[in-house]
Amino acid sequence: MQKTQSIFRMINSFQGNKKNNNFTQSRNCPVCENIEVKVVHAYDDFQFFTDSNSEYKRADLKDCQCQNCFFLFKNPCYTDSGLKTLFAEAGFSYGSSSHHQLEQIHWLNKLKLIKPQTKLLDVGCYEGGFLSKLPSQICRMGVDVDLPAIERGKTNNPDLFLSHGEFDKFTPLHKPTTITMFHVLEHLRNPIEVLTRLREISAPDVALIIEVPILELGQTNDLNGFFSVQHLSHFSKNSLLNVISKSGWHIKEAEEIKAYNGFRVVAIPTTNKNMVNLKSNDLILTQKILDNWRLSQLALEEKFTKLPDDGNFVIWGAGFHTEILYQLTSLFKPSRKFILIDSDLSKNKKTWRGIEIYHPTCIEKLLDNPFHLIPSSYSGHESIITSAISIGVTKDRVINLYDGFRVY
C-alpha cells in the first residue's frame, strides 16, 4: 500500500465515464398507457458504481407521475442492456435477509398456503435461498433473469426446480398453486404483462402473494428515500390495486408489514380486468414523501457544514448511497481529499469518480493520520460504525449520518 497521505484523492479526478443514451428509453405509463407525466424526482449524470473507460456507466434518471392514474414510475426506463451493464456491480445491494424469509414462510403457513400438495413458484428467486427454507415435501420452483444466480442455486440446491427466463415469457415445470413475489414487482418495467402471464401458467385455484414497498409507508430519514434507483415502479396501495386488477387478479387479503416498508397482498384469479380506482390521494402522498426526503437532505447538510473545508475523509461504502451523497450534498468539496473502502472484493483496487477503493482492513494503516470517517450505506450504517470502532477508529472521528432508519 502507498504512503497513507498519498492515497487520498480529490473528487472527479477520473474523467473517462460518459452517459450512454442506449441504456434508457422513454415509455408511456405502464398501467394506463397515458403519455402525460410529471417529473417528481431526478438525478443528472448518475454514476453506477466504479469508473470505467470502456463501459459508459452514467445515466440521467427521472421518476414521473402519470397525470391520469397517478402511477409513479421511472421514465425513461432502463433497457435490457442498461440493466445488464449499469447493475453488473450491484453485488451486496440485492438479496433478502434470512430473518425476512423465515417470517414470510411463517406467514404462508399461517394462511395454509403451504400444504403437502403445494406447487410453489418463487418469481425473482435469485439463488433459491427462500425456496431452500421451505419444506422439502412440496414442489419448489423458482425463476430469475439472473443466469449466474440460477446456476449457483442449482449447484447449491439441486433438489429445487430453478429456471432462467423472462417472467412474462417462461413456462414452469408444473402449474403453480402458490406464487410468491416478495419485493420483485417494483423492479419490473412491465408489471401487468408479468402478472398476466403468471395467471396464464397457473392452476385454477392459485394464490398469488405480492409484497412491495408503498408510498403510504415511504417516509424515511435516510438520503435514499422512497424513490430507489433500482425500482422501476413506485407503488401506493391504490396503484398496486389497479395493476393487480388490470392483470386479471382480485385482492383477497392485504396487510402492512410493520417491521419495514412492506405491503403484502394475497390475490386470486378473476375475469374482471378493469382498473377499480383512478381517484386517489397519491398526489398528496407523493408531495409529503418528497417534503420529508428534502428534510433528510437538509439534516445531512447541517452535519456536513460543520466539517472542515479541507482535510482527509474515509468513505466506507462504494455503492448507491455514496453516489447519492455526491448528487445531493456538499460533502465532496474540491478542497477535500478522500479514499473509499468497501468489503465487496469486486470493487477493490478500482475507483469511483477518481477516488480509489480499498478493503476495510486498510483503516488500520491510517489510524496515525487525521481523518473523518463517513459510513455510507443504506442498510449497513450501524454495522459499519461498529466495525470501524472495533478496528480502532475513535468515535470522535465517525460522522454518524443517521440515528436509525426504517429499511425494507
C-alpha positions as CSV (number, residue, x, y, z in Angstrom):
1,M,0.0,0.0,0.0
2,Q,1.2,3.5,-0.8
3,K,2.1,6.0,2.0
4,T,-1.1,6.9,3.7
5,Q,-1.1,10.6,2.8
6,S,-0.7,9.9,-0.9
7,I,-3.7,7.5,-1.3
8,F,-6.3,10.3,-0.6
9,R,-7.7,11.8,-3.8
10,M,-9.9,14.7,-4.9
11,I,-13.3,14.0,-6.3
12,N,-13.8,13.7,-10.1
13,S,-10.1,13.1,-10.8
14,F,-11.3,10.5,-13.3
15,Q,-12.8,11.8,-16.5
16,G,-13.4,8.7,-18.5
17,N,-17.1,8.0,-17.7
18,K,-19.8,9.2,-20.0
19,K,-23.5,8.8,-20.5
20,N,-24.9,6.1,-22.8
21,N,-28.2,7.0,-24.3
22,N,-28.8,3.4,-25.2
23,F,-29.2,2.4,-21.5
24,T,-32.5,4.1,-21.1
25,Q,-35.7,4.6,-23.2
26,S,-38.8,6.6,-22.8
27,R,-42.2,4.9,-22.2
28,N,-45.8,5.6,-21.6
29,C,-47.4,4.9,-18.2
30,P,-47.1,1.1,-17.8
31,V,-50.6,1.0,-16.2
32,C,-52.9,3.2,-18.3
33,E,-50.5,4.0,-21.2
34,N,-51.1,7.7,-20.8
35,I,-48.3,9.9,-22.2
36,E,-48.8,12.9,-19.9
37,V,-46.5,12.7,-16.9
38,K,-44.9,15.0,-14.4
39,V,-41.3,14.6,-13.2
40,V,-41.2,14.4,-9.4
41,H,-37.7,13.2,-8.7
42,A,-34.4,13.2,-10.8
43,Y,-30.7,12.6,-10.8
44,D,-28.4,14.0,-13.5
45,D,-25.4,12.1,-14.7
46,F,-25.8,9.4,-12.1
47,Q,-22.9,7.0,-12.0
48,F,-23.4,3.3,-11.5
49,F,-20.5,2.1,-9.3
50,T,-16.9,2.1,-10.4
51,D,-15.1,4.1,-13.0
52,S,-14.6,2.7,-16.5
53,N,-13.0,3.9,-19.7
54,S,-14.6,1.0,-21.8
55,E,-18.2,0.9,-20.5
56,Y,-20.1,4.1,-20.1
57,K,-22.0,3.8,-16.8
58,R,-23.8,7.0,-16.3
59,A,-27.4,7.9,-16.9
60,D,-29.9,10.7,-16.3
61,L,-32.7,9.2,-14.0
62,K,-36.2,10.5,-13.7
63,D,-39.2,9.3,-11.7
64,C,-42.5,10.5,-13.1
65,Q,-46.1,10.5,-12.0
66,C,-48.9,9.7,-14.5
67,Q,-51.4,12.6,-14.8
68,N,-54.3,10.2,-15.4
69,C,-54.0,7.3,-12.9
70,F,-51.2,8.8,-10.7
71,F,-48.9,5.8,-11.1
72,L,-45.3,6.5,-10.2
73,F,-42.6,5.0,-12.5
74,K,-39.1,5.5,-13.8
75,N,-39.2,7.3,-17.2
76,P,-37.0,6.9,-19.1
77,C,-36.7,3.3,-18.1
78,Y,-33.6,1.1,-18.2
79,T,-33.2,-1.0,-21.3
80,D,-32.1,-4.6,-21.2
81,S,-28.5,-3.6,-22.0
82,G,-28.8,-0.8,-19.4
83,L,-29.9,-3.2,-16.7
84,K,-27.1,-5.6,-17.6
85,T,-24.3,-3.0,-17.7
86,L,-25.4,-0.5,-15.0
87,F,-26.3,-3.0,-12.4
88,A,-23.5,-5.5,-13.0
89,E,-21.7,-4.5,-9.8
90,A,-24.8,-4.3,-7.7
91,G,-23.5,-7.2,-5.6
92,F,-24.4,-6.7,-2.0
93,S,-27.2,-4.3,-3.0
94,Y,-29.5,-7.3,-3.7
95,G,-30.8,-10.1,-1.6
96,S,-33.2,-10.8,1.2
97,S,-32.3,-11.5,4.8
98,S,-32.8,-14.9,6.3
99,H,-34.9,-13.3,9.0
100,H,-37.3,-11.9,6.5
101,Q,-37.5,-15.2,4.6
102,L,-38.4,-17.1,7.8
103,E,-41.1,-14.6,8.7
104,Q,-42.6,-14.9,5.2
105,I,-42.6,-18.7,5.5
106,H,-44.3,-18.5,8.9
107,W,-46.9,-16.1,7.4
108,L,-47.6,-18.6,4.4
109,N,-48.1,-21.4,6.9
110,K,-50.5,-19.3,9.0
111,L,-52.6,-18.8,5.9
112,K,-52.4,-22.5,5.0
113,L,-50.7,-21.7,1.7
114,I,-48.1,-24.4,2.2
115,K,-49.5,-27.9,2.1
116,P,-48.0,-31.3,1.1
117,Q,-49.6,-31.0,-2.4
118,T,-48.5,-27.4,-2.9
119,K,-46.6,-26.4,-6.0
120,L,-44.9,-23.2,-5.1
121,L,-43.3,-20.8,-7.7
122,D,-41.0,-18.1,-6.4
123,V,-40.7,-15.3,-9.0
124,G,-37.4,-13.5,-8.7
125,C,-35.9,-16.4,-6.7
126,Y,-32.2,-15.3,-7.2
127,E,-30.2,-18.3,-5.9
128,G,-33.2,-20.0,-4.3
129,G,-32.5,-19.1,-0.7
130,F,-36.2,-18.6,0.1
131,L,-37.2,-21.8,-1.6
132,S,-34.4,-23.8,0.2
133,K,-36.1,-23.0,3.6
134,L,-39.4,-24.4,2.5
135,P,-40.5,-28.0,3.4
136,S,-38.8,-30.5,1.0
137,Q,-42.1,-32.4,0.6
138,I,-43.6,-29.7,-1.6
139,C,-42.7,-28.9,-5.2
140,R,-40.3,-25.9,-5.0
141,M,-39.9,-23.9,-8.3
142,G,-38.1,-20.7,-8.9
143,V,-37.4,-18.4,-11.9
144,D,-35.0,-15.5,-12.3
145,V,-33.5,-13.4,-15.0
146,D,-30.0,-13.6,-13.4
147,L,-28.4,-16.7,-15.1
148,P,-25.3,-16.8,-12.8
149,A,-27.5,-16.7,-9.8
150,I,-29.7,-19.6,-11.1
151,E,-26.6,-21.6,-11.9
152,R,-25.3,-21.1,-8.4
153,G,-28.6,-22.1,-7.0
154,K,-28.8,-25.3,-9.0
155,T,-25.3,-26.2,-7.7
156,N,-26.1,-25.4,-4.0
157,N,-29.7,-26.7,-4.0
158,P,-30.0,-29.5,-6.7
159,D,-33.4,-30.5,-5.3
160,L,-35.0,-27.2,-6.3
161,F,-36.5,-26.7,-9.8
162,L,-34.9,-23.4,-10.9
163,S,-35.4,-21.8,-14.3
164,H,-33.7,-18.9,-16.1
165,G,-36.0,-16.8,-18.1
166,E,-38.1,-13.6,-18.6
167,F,-41.0,-13.5,-16.2
168,D,-43.5,-12.7,-18.9
169,K,-42.4,-15.5,-21.2
170,F,-41.3,-18.6,-19.3
171,T,-43.4,-21.7,-18.5
172,P,-42.7,-23.6,-15.2
173,L,-42.3,-27.3,-14.8
174,H,-45.7,-27.6,-13.1
175,K,-48.7,-25.3,-12.8
176,P,-48.2,-23.5,-9.5
177,T,-50.8,-23.4,-6.8
178,T,-49.0,-20.7,-4.9
179,I,-46.8,-17.9,-6.4
180,T,-44.6,-15.6,-4.3
181,M,-43.2,-12.3,-5.4
182,F,-41.5,-10.7,-2.4
183,H,-40.1,-7.2,-3.4
184,V,-39.8,-8.1,-7.0
185,L,-42.7,-6.3,-8.8
186,E,-41.2,-2.9,-8.1
187,H,-38.1,-3.9,-10.1
188,L,-40.1,-4.8,-13.3
189,R,-40.8,-2.4,-16.2
190,N,-43.8,-4.5,-17.4
191,P,-45.7,-5.5,-14.2
192,I,-49.0,-6.0,-15.9
193,E,-47.6,-8.3,-18.6
194,V,-45.8,-10.3,-16.0
195,L,-48.8,-10.7,-13.7
196,T,-51.0,-11.6,-16.8
197,R,-48.5,-14.3,-17.8
198,L,-48.4,-15.7,-14.2
199,R,-52.2,-16.1,-14.4
200,E,-52.0,-18.0,-17.7
201,I,-49.4,-20.6,-16.4
202,S,-51.1,-21.2,-13.0
203,A,-53.5,-23.7,-11.6
204,P,-57.2,-22.5,-11.5
205,D,-57.1,-22.2,-7.6
206,V,-53.7,-20.4,-7.5
207,A,-52.9,-17.9,-4.8
208,L,-50.6,-15.0,-5.7
209,I,-48.6,-13.3,-2.9
210,I,-47.1,-10.0,-3.7
211,E,-45.1,-7.7,-1.4
212,V,-43.9,-4.3,-2.4
213,P,-42.8,-1.1,-0.6
214,I,-45.6,1.5,-0.7
215,L,-45.9,5.3,-0.8
216,E,-48.0,5.3,2.4
217,L,-45.1,3.8,4.4
218,G,-42.4,5.6,2.4
219,Q,-41.3,8.3,4.8
220,T,-37.7,7.6,5.9
221,N,-34.9,9.7,7.4
222,D,-32.2,8.4,5.0
223,L,-31.0,10.1,1.8
224,N,-32.0,7.2,-0.4
225,G,-35.6,7.9,0.4
226,F,-38.6,6.2,-1.3
227,F,-37.6,6.6,-5.0
228,S,-34.9,3.9,-5.2
229,V,-32.5,3.9,-8.2
230,Q,-33.3,0.2,-8.5
231,H,-37.1,0.5,-8.6
232,L,-38.9,0.9,-12.0
233,S,-42.3,1.2,-10.3
234,H,-43.2,3.0,-7.1
235,F,-46.5,1.7,-5.7
236,S,-49.1,3.0,-3.5
237,K,-52.0,0.9,-2.2
238,N,-54.2,2.3,-4.9
239,S,-51.8,1.9,-7.8
240,L,-50.9,-1.7,-6.7
241,L,-54.7,-2.5,-6.7
242,N,-55.0,-1.1,-10.2
243,V,-52.0,-3.1,-11.5
244,I,-53.3,-6.3,-10.0
245,S,-56.9,-5.8,-11.1
246,K,-55.9,-4.9,-14.7
247,S,-53.8,-8.2,-14.8
248,G,-56.8,-10.4,-14.0
249,W,-56.4,-10.8,-10.3
250,H,-58.5,-9.9,-7.3
251,I,-57.0,-9.0,-3.9
252,K,-58.4,-11.3,-1.3
253,E,-56.3,-10.1,1.7
254,A,-53.9,-7.3,2.4
255,E,-51.8,-6.1,5.3
256,E,-49.0,-3.7,6.1
257,I,-45.7,-5.2,7.4
258,K,-45.0,-3.1,10.5
259,A,-41.3,-4.0,10.8
260,Y,-40.3,-2.4,7.5
261,N,-41.9,-0.8,4.4
262,G,-43.8,-3.8,3.0
263,F,-47.4,-4.1,1.8
264,R,-48.4,-7.8,1.4
265,V,-51.4,-9.0,-0.6
266,V,-53.0,-12.3,-1.5
267,A,-54.7,-12.3,-4.9
268,I,-56.8,-14.9,-6.7
269,P,-57.8,-15.0,-10.4
270,T,-60.8,-13.0,-11.7
271,T,-62.3,-12.4,-15.1
272,N,-62.7,-8.7,-14.4
273,K,-59.7,-6.8,-15.7
274,N,-60.8,-3.2,-15.1
275,M,-58.9,-0.8,-13.0
276,V,-61.0,-0.1,-10.0
277,N,-60.0,3.4,-8.9
278,L,-58.4,6.3,-10.7
279,K,-59.2,8.8,-8.0
280,S,-56.8,8.7,-5.1
281,N,-54.7,10.9,-2.8
282,D,-51.5,9.7,-4.4
283,L,-50.7,13.3,-5.4
284,I,-50.8,14.4,-1.8
285,L,-48.9,11.4,-0.6
286,T,-46.2,12.0,-3.2
287,Q,-45.7,15.5,-2.1
288,K,-45.4,14.5,1.6
289,I,-42.8,11.9,0.7
290,L,-40.8,14.5,-1.3
291,D,-41.1,17.1,1.5
292,N,-39.9,14.6,4.1
293,W,-37.0,13.5,1.8
294,R,-35.8,17.1,1.5
295,L,-35.8,17.4,5.3
296,S,-33.5,14.4,5.4
297,Q,-31.2,16.1,2.9
298,L,-31.1,19.3,5.0
299,A,-30.4,17.3,8.1
300,L,-27.3,15.8,6.5
301,E,-26.2,19.1,5.0
302,E,-26.2,20.6,8.5
303,K,-23.8,17.9,9.6
304,F,-21.5,18.4,6.6
305,T,-21.3,22.2,7.0
306,K,-19.8,21.7,10.4
307,L,-16.9,19.7,9.0
308,P,-13.6,21.4,7.9
309,D,-13.4,22.6,4.4
310,D,-10.3,20.6,3.8
311,G,-8.6,17.5,5.2
312,N,-8.8,13.8,4.7
313,F,-12.1,11.7,4.6
314,V,-12.6,8.0,4.6
315,I,-15.9,7.0,3.0
316,W,-17.0,3.4,4.0
317,G,-19.3,2.2,1.2
318,A,-18.8,2.3,-2.6
319,G,-22.5,1.8,-3.5
320,F,-25.6,3.8,-4.4
321,H,-25.6,5.7,-1.2
322,T,-22.2,7.3,-1.9
323,E,-23.3,8.4,-5.4
324,I,-26.4,9.9,-3.8
325,L,-24.3,11.8,-1.3
326,Y,-22.4,13.2,-4.3
327,Q,-25.6,14.1,-6.1
328,L,-27.4,15.8,-3.2
329,T,-24.9,17.2,-0.6
330,S,-21.8,19.3,-0.4
331,L,-19.7,16.6,1.2
332,F,-17.4,16.2,-1.8
333,K,-15.9,19.7,-1.9
334,P,-12.9,20.0,-4.3
335,S,-10.7,21.1,-1.3
336,R,-11.2,17.8,0.5
337,K,-9.5,14.5,-0.2
338,F,-11.0,11.0,0.1
339,I,-10.5,7.3,-0.1
340,L,-13.3,4.7,-0.3
341,I,-13.4,1.4,1.5
342,D,-15.8,-1.5,0.7
343,S,-15.9,-5.1,1.7
344,D,-17.1,-6.1,-1.8
345,L,-13.9,-7.5,-3.3
346,S,-15.1,-6.9,-6.8
347,K,-14.8,-3.2,-6.2
348,N,-11.4,-3.2,-4.5
349,K,-8.5,-1.7,-6.5
350,K,-10.9,0.2,-8.7
351,T,-12.0,3.8,-8.4
352,W,-15.3,5.8,-8.1
353,R,-15.1,9.3,-9.6
354,G,-11.3,9.0,-9.3
355,I,-11.3,8.0,-5.6
356,E,-9.6,4.7,-5.0
357,I,-11.4,1.8,-3.3
358,Y,-9.7,-0.3,-0.7
359,H,-10.7,-3.1,1.6
360,P,-11.7,-2.1,5.2
361,T,-8.5,-3.6,6.7
362,C,-6.6,-0.6,5.2
363,I,-8.0,1.6,8.0
364,E,-5.5,0.1,10.5
365,K,-2.7,1.7,8.5
366,L,-4.5,5.1,8.5
367,L,-5.0,5.4,12.3
368,D,-2.0,7.6,12.8
369,N,-3.3,10.2,10.3
370,P,-6.1,12.7,10.9
371,F,-9.3,11.8,9.0
372,H,-13.1,11.8,9.3
373,L,-14.9,8.6,8.6
374,I,-18.3,8.7,6.8
375,P,-20.4,5.5,7.0
376,S,-22.1,5.5,3.6
377,S,-24.7,2.7,3.4
378,Y,-28.4,2.3,3.4
379,S,-28.9,-0.8,5.4
380,G,-25.4,-1.3,6.8
381,H,-24.9,2.1,8.5
382,E,-24.9,0.8,12.1
383,S,-22.7,-2.2,11.3
384,I,-20.2,0.0,9.6
385,I,-19.8,2.2,12.7
386,T,-19.4,-0.9,14.9
387,S,-16.8,-2.4,12.6
388,A,-14.9,0.9,12.4
389,I,-14.7,1.3,16.2
390,S,-13.6,-2.4,16.5
391,I,-10.7,-1.7,14.1
392,G,-9.6,1.2,16.3
393,V,-11.3,4.3,14.8
394,T,-12.3,6.6,17.7
395,K,-15.9,7.8,18.0
396,D,-14.9,11.4,17.6
397,R,-13.7,10.6,14.0
398,V,-17.0,9.0,12.9
399,I,-19.7,11.2,11.4
400,N,-22.9,9.4,12.3
401,L,-25.3,10.3,9.4
402,Y,-28.4,8.7,10.8
403,D,-29.9,7.9,14.2
404,G,-31.5,4.7,12.9
405,F,-33.8,4.3,10.0
406,R,-36.5,2.1,8.5
407,V,-35.4,-0.4,5.9
408,Y,-37.1,-2.9,3.6
